Amino acid sequence: MPKQYRTRNGTITAANTKTALTEQGSISAPGTLYVPDGVSRLESVIVAACADYAAAGHACIFVRLEGSGLPEGPETLLVCGVGGNSTTGIQGRMAAVKIPLDVPVRPGNDILIYGEMAGDDVGTVELGVTLVFA
């Protein structure tokens, strides 16, 4: 069976706060993200993060995966670090990363995707996450 992809995005606006990623681009309420039929594992996660650096500071960006679609329990992935000593001259930096995984999944069950800015509040962070199932 070919790989299947499921994407969610959202805006993180506060440090040290778990934020649900519940949008899908222009679709503001795409509904529950279910593990597709015919797959057995989460092969990888593709993440793009971009901060506006409205405040000076440094933060780590995490992605948390939870839900009944993960029989071994929640997963927490460190995505990148962002920040700097100044809010000028560093606008627009971003990180994009593909994180290889081999996590078993339960088809037909849900996975909830959360983002978190841990450390300083650097402003807002836009976060996009794609789950790659195989």
DSSP file (Angstrom, degrees, kcal/mol; ACC not computed):
  #  RESIDUE AA STRUCTURE BP1 BP2  ACC     N-H-->O    O-->H-N    N-H-->O    O-->H-N    TCO  KAPPA ALPHA  PHI   PSI    X-CA   Y-CA   Z-CA
    1    1 A M              0   0    0      0, 0.0     3,-0.1     0, 0.0    37,-0.0   0.000 360.0 360.0 360.0 138.4    0.0    0.0    0.0
    2    2 A P        -     0   0    0      0, 0.0   131,-0.0     0, 0.0     2,-0.0  -0.230 360.0 -86.1 -68.4 161.6    1.3    3.5   -0.8
    3    3 A K        -     0   0    0    129,-0.0     2,-0.4   131,-0.0   131,-0.2  -0.318  41.0-149.2 -64.3 150.5    2.2    6.0    1.9
    4    4 A Q  E     -A  133   0A   0    129,-2.1   129,-3.3    -3,-0.1     2,-0.4  -0.966   6.8-153.2-125.8 144.7   -0.6    8.2    3.2
    5    5 A Y  E     -A  132   0A   0     -2,-0.4     2,-0.4   127,-0.2   127,-0.2  -0.918  11.2-175.8-122.7 140.1   -0.3   11.7    4.5
    6    6 A R  E     -A  131   0A   0    125,-1.9   125,-3.2    -2,-0.4     2,-0.4  -0.997  13.5-165.3-135.2 131.4   -2.3   13.7    7.0
    7    7 A T  E     +A  130   0A   0     -2,-0.4     2,-0.3   123,-0.2   123,-0.2  -0.904  13.6 170.8-124.2 144.1   -1.6   17.3    7.8
    8    8 A R  E     -A  129   0A   0    121,-2.4   121,-3.1    -2,-0.4     2,-0.3  -0.976   7.7-176.0-141.0 154.1   -2.5   19.8   10.5
    9    9 A N  E     +AB 128  23A   0     14,-2.1    14,-2.1    -2,-0.3    13,-0.3  -0.932   9.3 152.6-143.0 168.1   -1.3   23.3   11.3
   10   10 A G  E     -A  127   0A   0    117,-1.9   117,-2.7    -2,-0.3     2,-0.5  -0.979  39.1 -91.8-178.9 178.7   -1.8   26.0   13.9
   11   11 A T  E     -A  126   0A   0     -2,-0.3     2,-0.6   115,-0.2   115,-0.2  -0.942  22.2-152.8-116.3 126.9   -0.4   29.0   15.7
   12   12 A I  E     +A  125   0A   0    113,-3.1   113,-2.3    -2,-0.5     3,-0.1  -0.874  20.9 168.5 -96.2 123.8    1.4   28.8   19.0
   13   13 A T        +     0   0    0     -2,-0.6     2,-0.4   111,-0.2    -1,-0.1   0.455  55.7  48.9-117.8  -3.3    1.0   32.1   20.9
   14   14 A A  S >  S-     0   0    0      3,-0.2     3,-0.8   111,-0.1   103,-0.6  -0.999  77.6-116.0-142.0 141.1    2.2   31.3   24.5
   15   15 A A  B 3  S+e  117   0B   0     -2,-0.4   103,-0.2     1,-0.2   106,-0.1  -0.392  94.8  13.6 -71.0 149.8    5.3   29.6   25.9
   16   16 A N  T 3  S+     0   0    0    101,-3.6     2,-0.4     1,-0.2    -1,-0.2   0.816  97.9 120.0  56.9  36.6    5.0   26.4   27.8
   17   17 A T    <   -     0   0    0     -3,-0.8     2,-0.4   100,-0.3   100,-0.4  -0.993  64.7-128.3-133.5 125.3    1.5   25.8   26.7
   18   18 A K        -     0   0    0     -2,-0.4     2,-0.5    98,-0.1    98,-0.2  -0.613  30.2-166.1 -73.3 123.2    0.3   22.8   24.7
   19   19 A T  E     -F  115   0B   0     96,-2.6    96,-2.7    -2,-0.4     2,-0.2  -0.956  16.6-128.7-119.5 123.9   -1.6   24.1   21.7
   20   20 A A  E     -F  114   0B   0     -2,-0.5     2,-0.8    94,-0.2    94,-0.3  -0.486  12.7-141.1 -69.6 134.3   -3.8   21.8   19.5
   21   21 A L        +     0   0    0     92,-3.0    92,-0.4    -2,-0.2   -11,-0.2  -0.871  38.8 155.1 -95.6 107.6   -3.1   22.0   15.8
   22   22 A T        +     0   0    0     -2,-0.8     9,-0.3   -13,-0.3     2,-0.2   0.332  38.1  82.4-122.7   5.0   -6.6   21.9   14.4
   23   23 A E  B     -B    9   0A   0    -14,-2.1   -14,-2.1     6,-0.2     5,-0.2  -0.626  53.1-156.3-107.5 168.8   -6.5   23.5   11.0
   24   24 A Q  B >   -I   27   0C   0      3,-2.4     3,-2.1     1,-0.3     2,-0.3  -0.633  58.3 -80.0-143.2  80.5   -5.4   22.3    7.5
   25   25 A G  T 3  S+     0   0    0      1,-0.3    -1,-0.3    -2,-0.2   -16,-0.1  -0.441 117.2   0.9  60.6-121.0   -4.4   25.3    5.4
   26   26 A S  T 3  S+     0   0    0     -2,-0.3     2,-0.9    -3,-0.1    -1,-0.3   0.559 117.4  88.2 -76.5  -7.6   -7.6   27.0    4.2
   27   27 A I  B <   -I   24   0C   0     -3,-2.1    -3,-2.4     1,-0.2    -1,-0.1  -0.821  58.5-172.3 -93.8 107.3   -9.8   24.4    6.0
   28   28 A S  S    S+     0   0    0     -2,-0.9    -1,-0.2     1,-0.3    -3,-0.1   0.727  80.5  25.1 -76.0 -21.1  -10.3   25.8    9.4
   29   29 A A        +     0   0    0     -5,-0.1    -1,-0.3     1,-0.1    -6,-0.2  -0.570  63.9 164.2-142.1  75.0  -12.0   22.7   10.8
   30   30 A P        -     0   0    0      0, 0.0     2,-0.1     0, 0.0    -7,-0.1   0.585  47.2-128.2 -72.3  -7.6  -11.0   19.6    8.9
   31   31 A G        -     0   0    0     -9,-0.3     2,-0.1     2,-0.1     0, 0.0  -0.371  51.8 -13.2  91.8-174.0  -12.3   17.3   11.7
   32   32 A T        -     0   0    0     -2,-0.1     2,-0.9    -3,-0.1    80,-0.1  -0.341  61.9-128.6 -65.8 138.9  -10.7   14.5   13.6
   33   33 A L        -     0   0    0     78,-0.4    78,-2.4    -2,-0.1     2,-0.3  -0.818  32.5-170.3 -89.9 109.3   -7.5   13.1   12.2
   34   34 A Y  B     -J  110   0D   0     -2,-0.9    76,-0.2    76,-0.2     3,-0.1  -0.761  30.2-107.6-100.4 146.3   -7.9    9.3   12.0
   35   35 A V        -     0   0    0     74,-3.2    73,-3.0    71,-0.4    74,-0.1  -0.585  48.3-112.6 -66.2 127.3   -5.2    6.8   11.2
   36   36 A P    >   -     0   0    0      0, 0.0     3,-0.9     0, 0.0    73,-0.1  -0.228  30.2-101.7 -63.9 152.2   -6.0    5.6    7.6
   37   37 A D  T 3  S+     0   0    0      1,-0.2     3,-0.1    70,-0.2    69,-0.0  -0.405 103.0  32.0 -66.4 149.5   -7.1    2.1    7.0
   38   38 A G  T 3  S+     0   0    0      1,-0.3     2,-0.3    -2,-0.1    -1,-0.2   0.516  93.4 108.2  82.7   6.3   -4.5   -0.4    5.7
   39   39 A V    <   -     0   0    0     -3,-0.9    -1,-0.3     1,-0.1     3,-0.1  -0.796  41.9-174.5-112.2 159.4   -1.5    1.2    7.5
   40   40 A S        +     0   0    0     -2,-0.3    65,-1.7     1,-0.3     2,-0.3   0.511  63.5  27.7-126.7 -12.0    0.4   -0.3   10.4
   41   41 A R  E     -C  104   0A   0     63,-0.3    93,-2.3    65,-0.0     2,-0.8  -0.992  67.1-117.1-151.8 157.4    2.9    2.4   11.4
   42   42 A L  E     -CD 103 133A   0     61,-3.5    61,-1.8    -2,-0.3    91,-0.2  -0.878  33.0-174.2 -91.4 109.6    3.7    6.1   11.5
   43   43 A E  E     -     0   0A   0     89,-2.2    58,-3.4    -2,-0.8     2,-0.3   0.859  56.1 -22.9 -80.1 -37.7    6.8    6.1    9.3
   44   44 A S  E     -CD 100 132A   0     88,-1.4    88,-2.8    56,-0.3     2,-0.4  -0.982  50.0-129.4-164.5 168.8    7.8    9.8    9.8
   45   45 A V  E     -CD  99 131A   0     54,-2.0    54,-3.4    -2,-0.3     2,-0.5  -1.000  14.8-156.2-130.2 130.9    6.7   13.3   10.7
   46   46 A I  E     -CD  98 130A   0     84,-2.8    84,-3.0    -2,-0.4     2,-0.4  -0.934  18.9-175.9-108.1 127.8    7.4   16.3    8.5
   47   47 A V  E     -CD  97 129A   0     50,-3.0    50,-2.7    -2,-0.5     2,-0.4  -0.977  16.6-171.6-130.6 135.7    7.4   19.6   10.4
   48   48 A A  E     -CD  96 128A   0     80,-2.4    80,-2.7    -2,-0.4     2,-0.4  -0.997  12.6-179.0-122.0 131.7    7.7   23.3    9.4
   49   49 A A  E     +CD  95 127A   0     46,-3.0    46,-2.8    -2,-0.4     2,-0.4  -0.993   6.5 176.4-132.4 137.5    8.1   25.9   12.0
   50   50 A C  E     -CD  94 126A   0     76,-2.1    76,-3.0    -2,-0.4     2,-0.3  -0.974  11.1-159.3-143.2 125.9    8.4   29.7   11.6
   51   51 A A  E     - D   0 125A   0     42,-0.9    41,-0.6    -2,-0.4    74,-0.2  -0.767  16.6-148.4-104.4 150.1    8.5   32.3   14.4
   52   52 A D        -     0   0    0     72,-2.3    73,-0.1    -2,-0.3    71,-0.1   0.586  28.7-142.1 -90.1 -10.6    7.8   36.0   14.1
   53   53 A Y        +     0   0    0     71,-0.4    70,-0.3     1,-0.1    37,-0.1   0.864  41.9 157.0  53.5  42.1   10.3   36.9   16.8
   54   54 A A        +     0   0    0     68,-0.7     2,-0.4    70,-0.1    69,-0.3   0.682  68.3  38.0 -69.0 -16.7    8.1   39.6   18.3
   55   55 A A  S    S-     0   0    0     67,-1.4    29,-0.2    31,-0.1     2,-0.1  -0.992  91.2-112.5-134.5 143.5    9.9   39.2   21.5
   56   56 A A        +     0   0    0     -2,-0.4     2,-0.3    29,-0.1    29,-0.2  -0.450  68.4  84.5 -70.0 145.9   13.6   38.5   22.2
   57   57 A G  E     -G   84   0B   0     27,-2.2    27,-2.1    29,-0.1     2,-0.4  -0.907  67.4 -92.0 150.6-174.9   14.4   35.1   23.7
   58   58 A H  E     +G   83   0B   0     -2,-0.3    62,-2.8    25,-0.2     2,-0.3  -0.986  35.1 172.6-135.5 142.1   15.0   31.5   22.9
   59   59 A A  E     -GH  82 119B   0     23,-2.7    23,-2.9    -2,-0.4     2,-0.4  -0.994  26.6-133.1-148.0 152.4   12.6   28.5   22.7
   60   60 A C  E     -GH  81 118B   0     58,-2.8    58,-3.2    -2,-0.3     2,-0.5  -0.861  24.0-139.3-100.3 142.7   12.5   24.9   21.7
   61   61 A I  E     -GH  80 117B   0     19,-3.2    18,-3.2    -2,-0.4    19,-1.1  -0.916  22.5-174.6-107.9 124.9    9.6   23.8   19.5
   62   62 A F  E     -GH  78 116B   0     54,-2.6    54,-1.9    -2,-0.5     2,-0.4  -0.823  17.1-151.2-113.6 153.3    8.0   20.4   20.3
   63   63 A V  E     -GH  77 115B   0     14,-2.4    14,-3.2    -2,-0.3     2,-0.4  -0.998  14.7-162.8-119.0 130.4    5.4   18.3   18.6
   64   64 A R  E     -GH  76 114B   0     50,-2.5    50,-2.7    -2,-0.4     2,-0.5  -0.946   2.2-162.9-114.1 134.4    3.3   16.1   20.8
   65   65 A L  E     +GH  75 113B   0     10,-3.0    10,-2.2    -2,-0.4     2,-0.3  -0.971  20.7 159.5-116.4 128.0    1.2   13.2   19.3
   66   66 A E  E     + H   0 112B   0     46,-2.3    46,-3.7    -2,-0.5     3,-0.2  -0.888  14.9  85.9-138.8 167.5   -1.6   11.7   21.5
   67   67 A G  S >  S-     0   0    0     -2,-0.3     3,-1.6    44,-0.2     6,-0.2  -0.489  81.3 -67.2 125.7 170.0   -4.7    9.7   21.0
   68   68 A S  T 3  S+     0   0    0      1,-0.3    43,-0.2    -2,-0.2    -1,-0.1   0.616 116.3  74.8 -70.3 -12.5   -6.1    6.2   20.7
   69   69 A G  T 3  S+     0   0    0     41,-2.9    37,-1.8     1,-0.2    -1,-0.3   0.538  86.1  69.2 -75.3  -6.1   -4.4    5.7   17.4
   70   70 A L    X   -     0   0    0     -3,-1.6     3,-2.1    40,-0.3    -1,-0.2  -0.835  63.4-175.4-114.3  91.5   -1.0    5.3   19.2
   71   71 A P  T 3  S+     0   0    0      0, 0.0    -1,-0.1     0, 0.0    34,-0.1   0.730  83.4  53.4 -63.1 -22.3   -1.2    2.0   21.1
   72   72 A E  T 3  S-     0   0    0     32,-0.4    33,-0.1     1,-0.3    -2,-0.0   0.382 117.1-109.0 -93.0   4.9    2.2    2.5   22.8
   73   73 A G    <   -     0   0    0     -3,-2.1    -1,-0.3    -6,-0.2    -8,-0.0  -0.359  57.7 -17.2  99.7-178.9    1.1    5.9   24.1
   74   74 A P        -     0   0    0      0, 0.0     2,-0.4     0, 0.0    -8,-0.2  -0.134  53.0-150.0 -62.7 154.0    2.0    9.6   23.4
   75   75 A E  E     -G   65   0B   0    -10,-2.2   -10,-3.0     2,-0.0     2,-0.4  -0.979   4.7-162.0-123.9 139.3    5.1   10.6   21.5
   76   76 A T  E     -G   64   0B   0     -2,-0.4     2,-0.5   -12,-0.2   -12,-0.2  -0.991   9.3-168.9-123.5 126.2    7.0   13.9   22.0
   77   77 A L  E     -G   63   0B   0    -14,-3.2   -14,-2.4    -2,-0.4     2,-0.5  -0.954  18.9-138.6-120.0 127.5    9.3   15.1   19.2
   78   78 A L  E     +G   62   0B   0     -2,-0.5   -16,-0.2   -16,-0.2     3,-0.1  -0.750  25.7 176.8 -80.9 124.3   11.8   18.0   19.5
   79   79 A V  E     -     0   0B   0    -18,-3.2     2,-0.3    -2,-0.5    -1,-0.2   0.900  48.1 -46.0 -97.5 -53.0   11.6   19.8   16.2
   80   80 A C  E     -G   61   0B   0    -19,-1.1   -19,-3.2    15,-0.1     2,-0.4  -0.970  45.2-106.6-167.7 173.8   14.0   22.9   16.4
   81   81 A G  E     -G   60   0B   0     -2,-0.3     2,-0.3   -21,-0.2   -21,-0.2  -0.930  33.2-175.7-114.5 145.7   15.2   25.8   18.5
   82   82 A V  E     +G   59   0B   0    -23,-2.9   -23,-2.7    -2,-0.4     2,-0.2  -0.933  27.1  69.7-134.9 158.6   14.2   29.4   17.6
   83   83 A G  E     -G   58   0B   0     -2,-0.3     2,-0.3   -25,-0.2   -25,-0.2  -0.659  36.2-156.4 131.0 179.7   15.2   32.8   19.0
   84   84 A G  E     -G   57   0B   0    -27,-2.1   -27,-2.2    -2,-0.2    -2,-0.0  -0.963  39.8 -92.5-178.7 177.4   17.8   35.4   19.3
   85   85 A N  S    S+     0   0    0     -2,-0.3     2,-0.3   -29,-0.2   -29,-0.1   0.533 103.9  43.2 -86.8  -6.7   18.8   38.4   21.4
   86   86 A S        -     0   0    0    -29,-0.1   -29,-0.1   -31,-0.1   -31,-0.1  -0.968  64.2-142.7-139.7 151.2   17.1   41.0   19.3
   87   87 A T  S    S+     0   0    0     -2,-0.3     2,-0.4   -33,-0.1     3,-0.1   0.335  84.4  78.9 -93.2   7.2   13.7   41.3   17.6
   88   88 A T  S    S+     0   0    0      1,-0.1    -2,-0.1     2,-0.1    -3,-0.1  -0.897  92.4  15.9-114.8 145.9   15.3   43.1   14.6
   89   89 A G  S    S+     0   0    0     -2,-0.4    -1,-0.1     1,-0.1    -2,-0.1   0.433 108.5  75.8  82.2  -1.5   17.3   41.5   11.8
   90   90 A I    >   +     0   0    0    -37,-0.1     3,-1.1   -38,-0.1    -7,-0.1   0.211  59.2 136.3-126.1  16.1   16.1   37.9   12.3
   91   91 A Q  T 3   +     0   0    0      1,-0.2   -39,-0.1    -4,-0.1   -38,-0.1  -0.329  64.5  23.0 -64.4 143.2   12.5   38.0   11.0
   92   92 A G  T 3  S+     0   0    0    -41,-0.6    -1,-0.2     1,-0.3     2,-0.1   0.464  75.7 146.8  87.8   2.3   11.4   35.2    8.8
   93   93 A R    <   +     0   0    0     -3,-1.1   -42,-0.9   -42,-0.2     2,-0.3  -0.444  22.0 174.0 -70.4 147.7   13.7   32.4    9.8
   94   94 A M  E     -C   50   0A   0    -44,-0.2     2,-0.4    -2,-0.1   -44,-0.2  -0.946  24.5-140.7-147.6 167.0   12.1   29.0    9.7
   95   95 A A  E     -C   49   0A   0    -46,-2.8   -46,-3.0    -2,-0.3     2,-0.4  -0.994  11.4-174.7-131.5 140.2   12.9   25.3   10.2
   96   96 A A  E     +C   48   0A   0     -2,-0.4     2,-0.3   -48,-0.2   -48,-0.2  -0.998  15.9 167.6-133.1 132.2   11.7   22.3    8.2
   97   97 A V  E     -C   47   0A   0    -50,-2.7   -50,-3.0    -2,-0.4     2,-0.5  -0.997  30.6-144.9-146.9 145.5   12.6   18.8    9.2
   98   98 A K  E     -C   46   0A   0     -2,-0.3   -52,-0.2   -52,-0.2    -2,-0.0  -0.971  19.7-160.4-110.8 122.1   11.6   15.2    8.5
   99   99 A I  E     -C   45   0A   0    -54,-3.4   -54,-2.0    -2,-0.5     2,-0.2  -0.898  12.4-138.8-106.2 112.6   11.8   13.0   11.5
  100  100 A P  E     +C   44   0A   0      0, 0.0     2,-0.3     0, 0.0   -56,-0.3  -0.482  31.4 168.8 -71.3 140.0   12.0    9.3   10.8
  101  101 A L  E     -     0   0A   0    -58,-3.4   -60,-0.0    -2,-0.2     0, 0.0  -0.875  34.8-158.1-138.5 170.2    9.9    7.1   13.1
  102  102 A D  E     +     0   0A   0     -2,-0.3   -59,-0.2     2,-0.1   -58,-0.0  -0.478  37.3 154.1-148.5  72.0    8.7    3.6   13.4
  103  103 A V  E     -C   42   0A   0    -61,-1.8   -61,-3.5   -28,-0.0   -59,-0.1  -0.895  41.8-124.6-109.4 124.4    5.7    3.9   15.6
  104  104 A P  E     -C   41   0A   0      0, 0.0   -32,-0.4     0, 0.0     2,-0.3  -0.359  31.3-167.0 -64.9 147.4    2.8    1.4   15.5
  105  105 A V        -     0   0    0    -65,-1.7   -35,-0.2   -35,-0.2   -36,-0.1  -0.903  22.3-127.2-132.9 161.4   -0.7    2.8   14.9
  106  106 A R    >   -     0   0    0    -37,-1.8     3,-1.8    -2,-0.3   -71,-0.4  -0.934  31.0-129.9-109.5 108.3   -4.3    1.6   15.1
  107  107 A P  T 3  S+     0   0    0      0, 0.0   -70,-0.2     0, 0.0     3,-0.1  -0.243  91.4  24.4 -55.8 143.4   -6.2    2.2   11.9
  108  108 A G  T 3  S+     0   0    0    -73,-3.0     2,-0.2     1,-0.3   -71,-0.1   0.330 101.3 106.4  83.5  -7.1   -9.5    4.0   12.4
  109  109 A N  S <  S-     0   0    0     -3,-1.8   -74,-3.2   -73,-0.1    -1,-0.3  -0.625  71.0-102.8-101.6 164.5   -8.4    5.6   15.7
  110  110 A D  B     -J   34   0D   0    -76,-0.2   -41,-2.9    -2,-0.2     2,-0.4  -0.499  20.3-161.4 -92.1 154.3   -7.6    9.2   16.2
  111  111 A I        -     0   0    0    -78,-2.4     2,-0.4    -2,-0.2   -78,-0.4  -0.998  10.7-154.1-128.1 128.4   -4.3   11.1   16.6
  112  112 A L  E     - H   0  66B   0    -46,-3.7   -46,-2.3    -2,-0.4     2,-0.5  -0.858   8.6-152.0-100.9 135.0   -4.2   14.5   18.2
  113  113 A I  E     + H   0  65B   0     -2,-0.4   -92,-3.0   -92,-0.4     2,-0.3  -0.933  16.0 178.9-113.8 128.8   -1.4   16.8   17.2
  114  114 A Y  E     -FH  20  64B   0    -50,-2.7   -50,-2.5    -2,-0.5     2,-0.3  -0.924  13.4-153.6-125.1 150.8   -0.1   19.5   19.5
  115  115 A G  E     -FH  19  63B   0    -96,-2.7   -96,-2.6    -2,-0.3     2,-0.3  -0.896  11.5-170.4-117.5 153.9    2.7   22.1   19.3
  116  116 A E  E     - H   0  62B   0    -54,-1.9   -54,-2.6    -2,-0.3     2,-0.7  -0.982  20.3-152.4-148.4 135.1    4.6   23.7   22.1
  117  117 A M  E     -eH  15  61B   0   -103,-0.6  -101,-3.6  -100,-0.4     2,-0.5  -0.925  26.6-165.2-101.1 108.5    7.0   26.6   22.4
  118  118 A A  E     + H   0  60B   0    -58,-3.2   -58,-2.8    -2,-0.7     2,-0.5  -0.851  54.0  13.6-104.5 128.0    9.1   25.7   25.5
  119  119 A G  E    S+ H   0  59B   0     -2,-0.5   -60,-0.2   -60,-0.2     2,-0.1  -0.966 114.2  14.9 117.6-131.1   11.3   28.3   27.1
  120  120 A D  S    S-     0   0    0    -62,-2.8     2,-0.9    -2,-0.5  -104,-0.1  -0.432  75.9-113.9 -77.4 153.9   10.9   32.0   26.3
  121  121 A D        +     0   0    0    -65,-0.1     3,-0.1     1,-0.1    -1,-0.1  -0.817  34.6 179.4 -85.0 108.7    7.9   33.4   24.5
  122  122 A V        -     0   0    0     -2,-0.9   -67,-1.4     1,-0.2   -68,-0.7   0.312  52.8 -92.7 -94.9   8.5    9.4   34.6   21.2
  123  123 A G  S    S-     0   0    0    -69,-0.3     2,-0.4   -70,-0.3    -1,-0.2  -0.977  80.5 -16.3 118.6-130.7    6.1   35.8   19.8
  124  124 A T        -     0   0    0     -2,-0.4   -72,-2.3    -3,-0.1     2,-0.5  -0.877  54.3-157.0-112.3 149.7    4.0   33.5   17.7
  125  125 A V  E     -AD  12  51A   0   -113,-2.3  -113,-3.1    -2,-0.4     2,-0.5  -0.990   7.3-149.5-124.5 123.6    5.1   30.3   16.0
  126  126 A E  E     -AD  11  50A   0    -76,-3.0   -76,-2.1    -2,-0.5     2,-0.4  -0.796  21.5-170.3 -88.4 132.6    3.4   28.9   13.0
  127  127 A L  E     -AD  10  49A   0   -117,-2.7  -117,-1.9    -2,-0.5     2,-0.4  -0.988  13.4-174.1-132.3 127.6    3.6   25.2   13.0
  128  128 A G  E     -AD   9  48A   0    -80,-2.7   -80,-2.4    -2,-0.4     2,-0.4  -0.980   8.4-172.8-119.3 134.1    2.7   22.7   10.2
  129  129 A V  E     -AD   8  47A   0   -121,-3.1  -121,-2.4    -2,-0.4     2,-0.5  -0.990   7.7-170.4-132.5 127.7    2.9   19.0   10.8
  130  130 A T  E     -AD   7  46A   0    -84,-3.0   -84,-2.8    -2,-0.4     2,-0.4  -0.978  12.6-150.2-116.8 125.7    2.4   16.1    8.3
  131  131 A L  E     -AD   6  45A   0   -125,-3.2  -125,-1.9    -2,-0.5     2,-0.6  -0.814   8.7-152.7 -92.1 132.0    2.1   12.5    9.5
  132  132 A V  E     -AD   5  44A   0    -88,-2.8   -89,-2.2    -2,-0.4   -88,-1.4  -0.930  13.9-167.8-110.9 113.6    3.4   10.0    7.1
  133  133 A F  E      AD   4  42A   0   -129,-3.3  -129,-2.1    -2,-0.6   -91,-0.2  -0.749 360.0 360.0-101.9 146.3    1.7    6.5    7.4
  134  134 A A              0   0    0    -93,-2.3   -92,-0.2    -2,-0.3    -1,-0.1   0.285 360.0 360.0-140.9 360.0    2.8    3.3    5.8
